[in-house]
Amino acid sequence: MNRKKVTIYCASSPSIASTFFEAADTLATLLAQQGVEIVYGAGRQGLMGCIADNIMLHGGKAIGVIPEFMVERDWCHKGLSQLIVTPDMHSRKETMAQMGEAAIALPGGCGTLEELLEIITWKQLGLYTHPIIILNTSGYYDPLLQMLQQAIDNKFMQEKHSSLWYTANTPQEVMEALDKIDEWDTAIGKFTADNMTEQ
């Protein structure tokens, strides 16, 4: 595997079903076995804490990126391989995106959805070229995927943009996708700009 550092978006809620934790645990183990480091939001609870703890347990490295106000509220994982504190949320997201060679979205709430849709938008605009993989544990992301397809069907997005992301149903499929997905062709971003100009 050529990619050695991936950005992870996921939930901080500790109250979710065990199925989601099991998938995060398996993904962390597989990433560690392949020598892949994670860059994530530095939380200590929920899927955030689970994937960080488990990748380090299996000899991997977890790099946390967190805004200063969250550190002040004591929301930060205390035992990470590396901690990067940013001045605000915007720089946090930018740092996380820049550090990873792919982005993987596990199930999550508004913050995770916002991060996922933003990185998809960046890729559509040619600002991000790495794979975006959605881990659709137990069909969690089915409604979002249907909404994205509806956007394509109604011409709010081009059909070509359906390949901006890849949907994996299991952690094993995530690992396979990391191996096989190529970098994004930024010429497609030019296609978007030309199409907007024509309108």
Residue pairs with C-beta under 8 A, 6 or more apart in sequence:
1 34
1 35
1 36
1 175
1 178
1 179
2 101
3 36
3 101
3 102
3 130
3 131
3 178
4 35
4 36
4 37
4 101
5 36
5 37
5 38
5 39
5 63
5 99
5 100
5 101
6 31
6 36
6 37
6 38
6 39
6 100
6 101
6 102
6 103
6 104
6 178
7 38
7 39
7 40
7 96
7 97
7 99
7 100
7 102
7 103
7 104
7 119
8 38
8 39
8 40
8 51
8 103
8 104
8 106
9 40
9 41
9 103
9 104
9 105
9 106
9 108
9 112
9 115
9 116
9 119
10 24
10 40
10 41
10 46
10 47
10 48
10 51
10 105
10 106
10 107
10 108
10 112
11 20
11 46
11 47
11 48
11 106
11 107
11 108
11 109
11 112
12 41
12 43
12 45
12 46
12 47
12 48
12 49
12 75
12 108
12 111
13 45
13 46
13 109
14 45
14 46
14 49
16 46
16 47
16 107
17 138
19 137
19 138
20 47
20 106
20 107
20 137
20 138
20 140
21 47
21 50
23 106
23 135
23 137
23 170
23 171
24 47
24 50
24 51
24 54
24 106
25 50
25 51
25 54
26 170
26 171
26 172
27 51
27 104
27 106
27 135
27 171
27 174
28 38
28 50
28 51
28 52
28 53
28 54
28 55
28 57
28 58
28 60
29 54
29 55
29 58
30 171
30 172
30 174
30 175
31 37
31 38
31 55
31 60
31 175
32 54
32 55
32 58
32 59
32 60
33 58
34 175
35 60
36 60
36 178
37 55
37 60
37 61
37 62
37 63
37 81
38 51
38 52
38 55
38 60
38 61
38 62
38 63
39 63
39 65
39 96
39 99
39 100
40 48
40 51
40 52
40 62
40 63
40 64
40 65
40 96
41 48
41 64
41 65
41 66
41 92
41 96
41 111
42 48
42 64
42 65
42 66
42 70
42 76
42 77
42 80
42 83
42 84
43 49
43 52
43 64
43 66
43 75
43 76
43 77
44 52
44 75
44 76
44 77
44 78
47 106
47 107
47 108
48 77
49 77
51 62
51 106
52 62
52 64
52 77
52 80
55 61
55 62
56 62
56 79
56 80
56 81
61 81
61 82
62 77
62 80
62 81
62 82
63 80
63 81
63 82
63 83
63 84
63 99
64 76
64 77
64 80
64 82
64 83
64 84
65 84
65 86
65 92
65 95
65 96
65 99
66 75
66 76
66 83
66 84
66 85
66 86
66 92
67 85
67 86
67 87
67 88
67 89
67 91
67 92
68 85
68 86
68 87
68 88
69 88
70 76
71 85
76 83
77 83
84 95
86 92
86 95
93 115
93 118
96 115
97 103
97 119
97 122
97 128
100 130
101 130
102 130
102 131
102 132
102 133
102 178
102 181
103 116
103 119
103 128
103 130
103 131
103 132
103 133
104 133
104 134
104 135
104 174
105 112
105 115
105 116
105 132
105 133
105 134
105 135
105 141
106 112
106 135
106 137
107 135
107 137
107 140
107 141
113 144
116 132
116 134
119 128
119 132
120 132
120 164
120 165
122 128
123 129
123 130
123 132
123 164
123 184
124 157
124 161
124 164
124 189
124 192
125 189
125 192
126 184
126 186
126 188
126 189
126 190
127 189
128 184
129 183
129 184
129 186
130 183
130 184
131 166
131 177
131 178
131 181
131 183
132 164
132 165
132 166
133 165
133 166
133 167
133 168
133 174
133 177
133 178
133 181
134 141
134 145
134 165
134 166
134 167
134 168
135 168
135 169
135 170
135 171
135 174
136 142
136 145
136 167
136 168
136 169
137 169
141 167
145 167
148 157
148 162
148 165
149 162
151 157
152 158
152 159
152 161
152 162
158 191
158 192
158 195
160 188
160 191
161 188
161 192
164 184
166 177
166 181
168 174
168 176
168 177
